[in-house]
Amino acid sequence: MGDLTDTVGVALRTDNEKNNGLIRDHFGLRNEGRKVDEEEEERERYSGSTGISQEKMEELVRKALAGISNRSVSGPHGIGYKLIKQILDLKLGSELIREVAENLINGRIPKEWQHSKVVMIPKPGKDHSKTKGWRPINLINCIGKLGEKVVVDRLQESGLLHRHQFGSVKGRSATEAALRVVTRAQRCMAAEGAVGCNFWDVKGGFQNVTEEDVIRELEKSEEGKKWIPWLKEFFRAREFELECDGKVRGKGKTNIGAPQGSPLSPVIFLIWMAPIITKMEEALKNRWPMFDLELPSYVDDLHLGVSIWERIMTQGE
């Protein structure tokens, strides 16, 4: 990696400058000045058990592990899901499943499970002399991700998602989203109506998510409430190593948004996004009550579908 320039035009030449510049421009810390005792007090406020038995939770952990591909990338220590599956029948494997289950029950995540390695790769077609010309790939501890997979399955059943959110949700694939949009348009046009479409992308995506907004949504659901103590740990600052060109350049810490590479982040984003979509739909329908409007989304891609079912009179009729 040659010399870099950060987002404000400052030249970065040494490894330390590059490390700090990349971390500053791609990551960051919210509430950086917050005291540790304040964070502990906040966690204590939401402390408590999920109410799920040890036996049941271990069953959920094993089920989550069975559904994960062996080809999934290993974490920062080189331990992947394939290795975890190979030791399941050993005492070590049983103890690992028990420990993951216990932490889920008690709403805790060992900090070591949140350590990761961030590998910076050049973005195709971008200026690689600038920090934003590089893309961070986050390699997360697979044991930590195993617990996150369990929470993914539970939160999908919490009733907090919008009915038209697709992607990262069981039974709601990209194919189903596209089929719904196309079918509605075809039916409307067959009735000699009119169809309008608009497409948006949520800028920043997962980085926009805030802990406070997600907790507020979880409090609306009995299932969601069970996981608030665990989610408080999920959102705390995570330490990572920064690697470029096969060389570790330094270390950083971040708690901005939902972490890239986590299997839970897409669902957390959907929960955060659901009330926004609801408000958008309400505003649009209040503004144009004569139109049939839908706002389906695929993760951070939104589609506004407008259908006018009455026959449109053409010029000369």
Stockholm file with secondary structure:
# STOCKHOLM 1.0

chainA/1-317         MGDLTDTVGVALRTDNEKNNGLIRDHFGLRNEGRKVDEEEEERERYSGSTGISQEKMEELVRKALAGISNRSVSGPHGIGYKLIKQILDLKLGSELIREVAENLINGRIPKEWQHSKVVMIPKPGKDHSKTKGWRPINLINCIGKLGEKVVVDRLQESGLLHRHQFGSVKGRSATEAALRVVTRAQRCMAAEGAVGCNFWDVKGGFQNVTEEDVIRELEKSEEGKKWIPWLKEFFRAREFELECDGKVRGKGKTNIGAPQGSPLSPVIFLIWMAPIITKMEEALKNRWPMFDLELPSYVDDLHLGVSIWERIMTQGE
#=GR chainA/1-317 SS CCCEECTTCCEECSHHHHHHHHHHHHCCCSSTTCCHHHHHHHHHHTCCCCCCCHHHHHHHHHHHHHTSCTTSCCCTTSCCHHHHHHTTTSHHHHHHHHHHHHHHHTTCCCGGGGCEEEEEEECTTSCTTBGGGEEEEEEECHHHHHHHHHHHHHHTTSSCSCTTEESSBTTBCHHHHHHHHHHHHHHHHHTTCEEEEEEEECTTGGGGCCHHHHHHHHTTSHHHHHTHHHHHHHTSCEEEEEEETTEEEEEEEECSSSCTTCTTHHHHHHHHHHHHHHHHHHHHHHHCTTSEEECCEETTEEEEEEEECSCCCCTTC
#=GC SS_cons         CCCEECTTCCEECSHHHHHHHHHHHHCCCSSTTCCHHHHHHHHHHTCCCCCCCHHHHHHHHHHHHHTSCTTSCCCTTSCCHHHHHHTTTSHHHHHHHHHHHHHHHTTCCCGGGGCEEEEEEECTTSCTTBGGGEEEEEEECHHHHHHHHHHHHHHTTSSCSCTTEESSBTTBCHHHHHHHHHHHHHHHHHTTCEEEEEEEECTTGGGGCCHHHHHHHHTTSHHHHHTHHHHHHHTSCEEEEEEETTEEEEEEEECSSSCTTCTTHHHHHHHHHHHHHHHHHHHHHHHCTTSEEECCEETTEEEEEEEECSCCCCTTC
//
